[in-house]
Amino acid sequence: MTDVSFESIHPIVTVHDVGAALRRYQQLGFDTDHDEAADYGFAVRGPVELQLQPGEQDEVGGVFYLRVSDADVLHTEWTAAGVEGRFMGPHDTRYGLREFVYTDPDGIVHKVGSPLSV
């Protein structure tokens, strides 16, 4: 059997309004692109790419985990950005990570964590 290496993952999340969601991701430091003809969006920050598609009220949302180098620094950056939504944390976990959670107006849960300093 050939050994296959996984290179990346690009989650697709469903939002109420692709343009509004892309503006929010811009505030969070992502580069964005909107294919207006298809009403499909891309939010890219480093090796992370999120894809956004429109959906009805009962179709929106999603959950993903972002592993970053420093959750505290990103939490400070994101809370200072003034985006709508809810923030929880940051806090230390018993499994060795510093984490926070950002839930945006579309119900997308962004769990963010970094290793605790030794």
C-alpha positions as a LaTeX table, in Angstrom:
\begin{tabular}{lrrr}
\hline
Residue & $x$ (\AA) & $y$ (\AA) & $z$ (\AA) \\
\hline
Met1 & 0.00 & 0.00 & 0.00 \\
Thr2 & 1.25 & 3.50 & $-0.84$ \\
Asp3 & 1.78 & 5.82 & 2.12 \\
Val4 & $-0.34$ & 8.95 & 1.63 \\
Ser5 & 0.58 & 12.16 & 3.44 \\
Phe6 & $-2.27$ & 14.48 & 4.41 \\
Glu7 & $-1.29$ & 18.08 & 3.59 \\
Ser8 & $-4.09$ & 20.31 & 4.85 \\
Ile9 & $-7.75$ & 20.55 & 5.67 \\
His10 & $-10.12$ & 23.29 & 4.52 \\
Pro11 & $-13.34$ & 23.22 & 6.52 \\
Ile12 & $-16.46$ & 24.54 & 4.81 \\
Val13 & $-18.82$ & 26.40 & 7.12 \\
Thr14 & $-22.30$ & 27.67 & 6.41 \\
Val15 & $-23.13$ & 31.29 & 7.24 \\
His16 & $-26.14$ & 33.60 & 6.96 \\
Asp17 & $-24.32$ & 36.16 & 4.79 \\
Val18 & $-21.00$ & 35.34 & 3.13 \\
Gly19 & $-20.02$ & 39.00 & 2.69 \\
Ala20 & $-20.69$ & 39.85 & 6.35 \\
Ala21 & $-18.80$ & 36.76 & 7.53 \\
Leu22 & $-15.82$ & 37.64 & 5.32 \\
Arg23 & $-15.73$ & 41.18 & 6.76 \\
Arg24 & $-15.68$ & 39.62 & 10.26 \\
Tyr25 & $-12.79$ & 37.32 & 9.29 \\
Gln26 & $-10.92$ & 40.35 & 7.90 \\
Gln27 & $-11.28$ & 42.00 & 11.33 \\
Leu28 & $-9.79$ & 38.82 & 12.82 \\
Gly29 & $-6.70$ & 39.12 & 10.62 \\
Phe30 & $-7.60$ & 36.77 & 7.77 \\
Asp31 & $-7.09$ & 37.52 & 4.08 \\
Thr32 & $-10.40$ & 37.03 & 2.31 \\
Asp33 & $-11.76$ & 36.48 & $-1.16$ \\
His34 & $-15.40$ & 36.48 & $-2.23$ \\
Asp35 & $-16.51$ & 34.71 & $-5.39$ \\
Glu36 & $-19.62$ & 36.85 & $-5.69$ \\
Ala37 & $-21.02$ & 34.98 & $-8.70$ \\
Ala38 & $-21.06$ & 31.75 & $-6.69$ \\
Asp39 & $-21.55$ & 33.55 & $-3.34$ \\
Tyr40 & $-18.70$ & 31.52 & $-1.90$ \\
Gly41 & $-15.90$ & 32.85 & 0.29 \\
Phe42 & $-12.40$ & 32.08 & 1.44 \\
Ala43 & $-10.70$ & 33.24 & 4.65 \\
Val44 & $-6.98$ & 32.47 & 4.86 \\
Arg45 & $-4.48$ & 33.08 & 7.63 \\
Gly46 & $-1.17$ & 31.31 & 7.28 \\
Pro47 & $-1.77$ & 27.63 & 6.57 \\
Val48 & $-5.42$ & 27.85 & 7.71 \\
Glu49 & $-8.11$ & 28.20 & 5.05 \\
Leu50 & $-11.80$ & 28.39 & 5.84 \\
Gln51 & $-14.39$ & 28.23 & 3.09 \\
Leu52 & $-17.78$ & 29.87 & 3.54 \\
Gln53 & $-21.07$ & 29.12 & 1.86 \\
Pro54 & $-24.52$ & 30.62 & 2.41 \\
Gly55 & $-27.25$ & 28.70 & 4.15 \\
Glu56 & $-30.67$ & 28.97 & 5.70 \\
Gln57 & $-31.20$ & 29.63 & 9.42 \\
Asp58 & $-31.24$ & 25.93 & 10.38 \\
Glu59 & $-28.16$ & 25.15 & 8.25 \\
Val60 & $-25.62$ & 27.62 & 9.64 \\
Gly61 & $-22.85$ & 26.94 & 12.09 \\
Gly62 & $-19.99$ & 24.58 & 12.67 \\
Val63 & $-17.20$ & 23.82 & 15.11 \\
Phe64 & $-13.47$ & 23.64 & 14.53 \\
Tyr65 & $-10.28$ & 23.70 & 16.56 \\
Leu66 & $-7.41$ & 26.04 & 15.71 \\
Arg67 & $-4.02$ & 25.14 & 17.17 \\
Val68 & $-1.93$ & 28.32 & 17.44 \\
Ser69 & 1.44 & 29.29 & 18.88 \\
Asp70 & $-0.02$ & 31.56 & 21.60 \\
Ala71 & $-3.71$ & 31.50 & 22.51 \\
Asp72 & $-3.40$ & 34.47 & 24.88 \\
Val73 & $-1.93$ & 36.73 & 22.20 \\
Leu74 & $-4.61$ & 35.71 & 19.68 \\
His75 & $-7.37$ & 36.17 & 22.28 \\
Thr76 & $-6.13$ & 39.71 & 22.93 \\
Glu77 & $-5.98$ & 40.41 & 19.19 \\
Trp78 & $-9.44$ & 39.03 & 18.46 \\
Thr79 & $-11.19$ & 40.69 & 21.41 \\
Ala80 & $-9.61$ & 44.04 & 20.47 \\
Ala81 & $-10.93$ & 43.64 & 16.90 \\
Gly82 & $-14.46$ & 44.49 & 18.07 \\
Val83 & $-16.17$ & 41.61 & 16.27 \\
Glu84 & $-19.68$ & 40.54 & 17.21 \\
Gly85 & $-20.02$ & 37.25 & 19.05 \\
Arg86 & $-19.09$ & 35.69 & 22.39 \\
Phe87 & $-15.70$ & 34.94 & 23.88 \\
Met88 & $-15.03$ & 32.46 & 26.68 \\
Gly89 & $-11.65$ & 32.06 & 28.37 \\
Pro90 & $-8.78$ & 31.85 & 28.02 \\
His91 & $-8.18$ & 29.13 & 30.57 \\
Asp92 & $-5.71$ & 26.32 & 31.27 \\
Thr93 & $-6.91$ & 22.78 & 30.63 \\
Arg94 & $-5.95$ & 19.65 & 32.53 \\
Tyr95 & $-4.70$ & 18.20 & 29.24 \\
Gly96 & $-1.90$ & 20.78 & 28.87 \\
Leu97 & $-3.39$ & 23.48 & 26.66 \\
Arg98 & $-4.29$ & 27.13 & 27.06 \\
Glu99 & $-7.65$ & 27.61 & 25.30 \\
Phe100 & $-10.37$ & 30.10 & 24.50 \\
Val101 & $-13.58$ & 29.90 & 22.52 \\
Tyr102 & $-15.06$ & 32.44 & 20.12 \\
Thr103 & $-18.62$ & 31.86 & 18.89 \\
Asp104 & $-19.58$ & 34.15 & 16.03 \\
Pro105 & $-23.07$ & 35.43 & 15.10 \\
Asp106 & $-23.51$ & 32.50 & 12.68 \\
Gly107 & $-23.03$ & 30.04 & 15.54 \\
Ile108 & $-19.60$ & 28.93 & 14.32 \\
Val109 & $-17.54$ & 27.85 & 17.32 \\
His110 & $-13.82$ & 28.62 & 17.01 \\
Lys111 & $-11.99$ & 26.65 & 19.70 \\
Val112 & $-8.43$ & 27.94 & 19.95 \\
Gly113 & $-5.54$ & 26.46 & 21.88 \\
Ser114 & $-1.80$ & 26.46 & 22.39 \\
Pro115 & 0.49 & 24.31 & 24.53 \\
Leu116 & 0.99 & 25.50 & 28.09 \\
Ser117 & 4.47 & 26.83 & 28.84 \\
Val118 & 6.59 & 24.32 & 30.72 \\
\hline
\end{tabular}
